[in-house]
Amino acid sequence: PSWISGAHVNENQYVIAVDSGLPSDTFNVLIPLSVLPKDALTNVEEAICYFSDKKFPVSVWTDQRFLTDELVALLTDLGLAEAERNATMKLESDAIKTVSPMHSDLFEIKKVLNADDVRSYAAIFQSLFEGNPEKEVLIRLFDQAAASFSAHPHQQWFIGLLDGKAVSTGCLIETDSSYGIYDVMTRQEYRGRGLGSTM
């Protein structure tokens, strides 16, 4: 959100709400931080109604441990339906072993350093949304990100180049307590070659 003009993040002890300022169910999100007490369900309802009033889509991302019957009932009553389930893989820092990175003479991983690199990253990201109205929103989002891009100390984007052509992406996000690897994507026509694994 720091790269998007008009984006806002509201956070309390129970919920993080991200309003990207764009009609995007990928970037307008509510994230419960724990099992919500009944009085905190009001925060979720107000946030969803806020997006509904704006006629913006919104997604709720939650850990299955926090998905109570009360939260499911509220989300269902507000017209939300489950769209997907994802698995998160976690590695404790004491289990990390130093290994040599995989590499190829033809495949290079480059850190995103400027607006042109952002556009290369965006083209790969957007290619996954062909035929989906979300692609138009992603174009706007990445145009804004490119226009105001500056290296962020806690978030790094990478593009994978095969023979000089951008074909894959990856993102590293660092917090005080963890690192996360996100957006590991490869253009469809280049999949099956191990480029995503290398990234």
Secondary structure, DSSP 8 states (H G I E B T S, - for coil): -TTSTT-EEEE-SSEEEEE-SSS-TTTSEEEE-S---GGGHHHHHHHHHHHHHHT---EE---GGG--HHHHHHHHHTT-------------GGG---------SSEEEEE--SHHHHHHHHHHHHHTTTTSTHHHHHHHHHHHHHHT---BTTEEEEEEEETTEEEEEEEEEE-SS-EEEEEEEE-GGGTTSSHHHH-
